[in-house]
Amino acid sequence: MGNPFTRFFDRIRGSGEAAITLPPMDGALRPNNRIEEADVIFETSSPDNLVRSGSGISFSSGAVLMSLEKDGKTKALWNASSHITCLAGHSSGTLAAGLEEGRIVIRGGPHDGLSLDRFEDTPVKAPSAAVFADEKTLYVCLASQDNPMSQWKRDLMSKGNSGSVWKVDLRTGKAVCLGRNLAFPYGIVLAENGDVIVSESWRHQVIRISEGGGIQTLLDELPGYPSRLVRDANQDIWMCVFAPRTQLIEFVLSEKEYRTRMMETVDPEYWIAPSLHHPHSYLEPMQGGGLKQLGELKPWAPTRSIGLVARLDPQGHPIESFHSRANGKRHGIASCLPSDDGLIMASIGGNVIVRAKN
């Protein structure tokens, strides 16, 4: 926690723990327009959770589970009882779906119809990401025990750190907690030795969690909030960043009284907080000459939303990235899927699924 006198003077001088500095988007994260220039595959409301299951690709749109066919057409597979917040697919065709209401539901395979609403003594709240180790073993991220997924802004503004990661045996329902007190775990992939690699959004980092619960930081000080992770055939990791960090938002996070009053009196859509979509209302914060000139939004303007996907090598080092900048519309990308034809990305804020050549 540090010396209280040091923290006091840090707040006065804006130094130390009170300094508001952000890492630049440079090197492999240098901005470009690769997402904005990508080919449109399908337009739908808030697409998310792209996964490969068997020989097909599935995704969610609200509470509807859909399949994406090779000819670009889609088919509704299932109408869930609430918003689908995460998906995991297995090569056998089995799917695991996390629901906003607080359940994990298995569709297909030997455990078809299984529904889990508790992991031991912990309610299944805010399921945010999942991955199959095999047909009987599922790893799940619960982003928060305080807020459902739909209230992710409140969890950030409350500085939530009640997330957890679980290993679940679908045959018995037994669940083992691999890590607690995580700040919104939002993506998970398997490592080569039984460990898992997890994105921790509110701490802007990617961590490695061992079977025994040990935690190692692979990548930290990210310029945005990381979300879903997925491996490709070369064992590289594709990391989605669903929103950027800004100095204004970091400043608001340091002012408890202001944040409390904002959350009590202002609609969450207009909080000084990250967003999944580009600006479209005069009521939104961060407007004026710093953003627009002669009615045109500048690509270098400070923004609450972007589209960003980065490719990491197996050691967690960024190699390349795909962007939709401040003046773009394909923002809020929380899931992607590498394919033979390029990188498929779901833009929640842009209401579109696109494919970019890589």
Beta strands, then each sheet from edge to edge (+ up, - down):
strand 1: 39-43
strand 2: 47-53
strand 3: 56-61
strand 4: 64-68
strand 5: 74-79
strand 6: 84-89
strand 7: 95-99
strand 8: 103-107
strand 9: 115-116
strand 10: 118-119
strand 11: 122-123
strand 12: 127-134
strand 13: 137-142
strand 14: 163-169
strand 15: 175-182
strand 16: 185-190
strand 17: 196-200
strand 18: 205-209
strand 19: 215-219
strand 20: 224-231
strand 21: 237-244
strand 22: 292-293
strand 23: 296-297
strand 24: 307-312
strand 25: 318-324
strand 26: 333-339
strand 27: 342-347
strand 28: 352-356
sheet 1: 1+ 28- 27+ 26-
sheet 2: 2+ 3- 4+ 5-
sheet 3: 6+ 7- 8+ 9-
sheet 4: 10+ 11-
sheet 5: 12+ 13- 14+ 15-
sheet 6: 16+ 17- 18+ 19-
sheet 7: 20+ 21- 24+ 25-
sheet 8: 22+ 23-
end
